[in-house]
Amino acid sequence: MYSGFTIFSGLSAAEIRIQDIDADYLTGAATAIVLLVATFAWPLPYEQRLALAFLWVVRCGISLGAMLAFEAVYDLDAGTYYRHGMALNDPTGWMSFGDGTRNVIGIVGLLSYLTESFNAIKVIFSYISLLAVYTFYRSAVICFGEDDISILYFLGLVPSFLFWTSTVGKDPIVVLGIAIYCYGAAGMIVYQRMSWLVIVAIGLLIASSIRVWLGLIFITPLIATFVLAGRTSTLTKIVFVAIALPGFLVALQGFSDQFSVESTEDLVNTTQRISQSWAYGGSSQKIGAAFTSIGSMLAFMPIGLFTALFRPLPFEVPNIFGLFAGAENFFLLVLIVYGVARRGLRWVRQPVLFWAVATLIVWGAVYGFASYQNLGTAFRFRAQVTPILMLLAIYLAFGIRRRPARPSGLLFESETDPLTASAEPEAAGVNPAPRVP
């Protein structure tokens, strides 16, 4: 009698074109064990290492278990990346900044010097995502002033993020870049020091190397936060804009070159073309009218924004993935609505929360044009900002325990609790978060 594992592993091997599935899978399992041991060697408190080890075991269950069934049924990009990567003679020469497909193939080609096992390479990509989870967690510590290990578990077990970043693809690299960017952005806003801009730049370079437009999307809300909501002096704001503006212009130029946008008409036509290109598959839906002007794009943005962040809702996509996606999105939406109803909107005046909301709005406004056309793809796209959305939902719905975070673990900078400092600190009965010397 054939077990489910035998069937799915065999079908997965046929889909990916693996010659010896047993040897390939055992190499993947051995790689997972090595990385588990390496996790315990991280210079972290035992509580955090234990949490990361648990999250890694869960990830391995997805990568080496559930993902086999997914690979057996669907024609995944992972197989294309693997096959082309194995055939490369010069991986670094193949890679090109901003071309995500070529760069992921190039990364696979580089990893082929370590192992030719597809499952081992898949496990390594999944581990990159675990690094992203921890970096998002450290960003939350900066923002909330709360070193609460439950936040790490919460981020690491979000179903959509866990699933879509546990295989070979663009998502693990992108989310690591965004996590590093968020860490740097949180540090800049809370501690008000320009040195954090280096970390922001590193994160955006990693994310933009896969999807060049992400640099433009993520640098925009950071600039807006410093100009509109920052509590720094006017001189500091001017200095920041002077430093960040060249990066913004470079990101804008990269976006323009990628999509051959030189005029407003080009922007409208490109948006229409990209949007329509995603209108396929069982979860596709078409926008009623074509985009013919900037005005029509702006009118669509609220619908696209909601779709990018919160759809599919329950029963919109009638398959197993749609059911899970709908449940997760409904849970998120309920937390956000409950939190806003409970807190009002004054919390937006806190710079770090203003930045989080601005980031989600800018990202959702851009990705909404493609997300609306394909709800299944929309859910996968959202993995890029799911941790930000989840952290915002946690804060709004549950708040934090208003105590200084303990100085523990890597990437820890302060013992302040920045969110206790409101726009009117005296009225709130607390002191503003001090700058770190």
ABEGO torsion letter per residue (X at the ends): XBBAAAAAAAAAAAAAGBABAAAAAAAAAAAAAAAAAAAAABBBBAAAAAAAAAAAAAAAAAAABAAAAAAAABBBAAAAAAAAAAABABAAAABBBGBAAAAAAAAAAAAAAABABAAAAAAAAAAAAAAAAAAAAAAAAAAAGBBBAAAAAAAAABAAAAAAAABBEAAAAAAAAAAAAAAAAAAAAAAGBAAAAAAAAAAAAAAAAABAAAAAAAAAAAAAAAAAABABBAAAAAAAAAAAAAAAAAAAAAAAAAAGBABAAAAAAAAAAAAAAABBEAABBBBABBBABAAAAAAAAAAAAAAAAAOBBBGABBBAAAAAAAAAAAAAAAAAAAAAAAAEAAAAABAAAAAAAAAAAAAAAAAAAAAAABAAAAAAAAAAAAAAAAAAAAAAAAEBAGBBBBBBEBGBABABBAAABBABAAAAGBBBBBBBX
